[in-house]
Amino acid sequence: MAGPTTAERGERQKLESGSPRLRRLRRLRMLIILLVAVVLVTAAALWLLYGSPWLRAEKVSVSGVRVLTDQQVRDAADVAVGSPLISIDTDAIEARLRRKLPRIDSVDVVRSWPHGIGLKVAERTPVLILKNTGNGGKYIEVDAKGVRFATVSAAPRGVPALELAVSKPAVLRRFPVDRLVREAVGVAGDIPAAVRRDTRIVKVRSYDSISLELSDGRSVEWGSGEKGRAKARTLTALMKAAPGARHFDVSAPIAPASSGS
């Protein structure tokens, strides 16, 4: 079989010498096609998210409420129903809810595609109540962080009352009311569960003089809020050891005392 002629060999060399240029042209054409595709897809996505009627906020769901109502939360959230779902400012909604409804401890605002906004609420739980003498005998609820978050007309069941019985101005100069309230809240959180059910009043005379008044007339001298867990364990053991006692002193948990019968 005869090999390629001189002319054929020359033509092949010409094609081979031109192939890098052809490859560059092919790559450029492919790049242009890809860029056009990206632009079209991006434009379509932006229209779908912002301009189409299919992905808009149409309903607001609320979960986690106990005292608040769903409608109260919806009204405070003030979600722009009908707006594109992607444009809803979830941080602004969260800030509005915290500002308008102090009972809310935390809230998670989520987009629920394609048409919903979900408001997952966690309410504050009162651990103490404070008598509001300047508001018709109503009560202020205080949570575990010491935040006074709501005024109610009736005391919640099972929540001890906080009684500030500070008689010396020097105490308040050294320990402002907010500091004393936080100390009382800390004590309320450390009280053993069995005792907490019977605790009627948490009385604060000073930073290191906090006592409990129980519903059956018994009392507990707690002292300061320090070493709360140790005091709780000591109080539980002391009450078991002296079930007939009327007064318990755990202000020094390594040297507790009980008295009365």
Secondary structure, DSSP 8 states (H G I E B T S, - for coil): -----HHHHHHHHHHHHHHHHHHHHHHHHHHHHHHHHHHHHHHHHHIIIII-SSSB--EEEEES-SSS-HHHHHHHH---TTSBGGG--HHHHHHHHHHH-TTEEEEEEEEETTTEEEEEEEE--EEEEEEETTTTTEEEEEETTS-EEEEESS--TT--EEEE----HHHHHHS-HHHHHHHHHHHHHHS-HHHHTTEEEEEEEETTEEEEEETTS-EEEEESSTTHHHHHHHHHHHHHH-TT-SEEE-SSTTS-EEE--
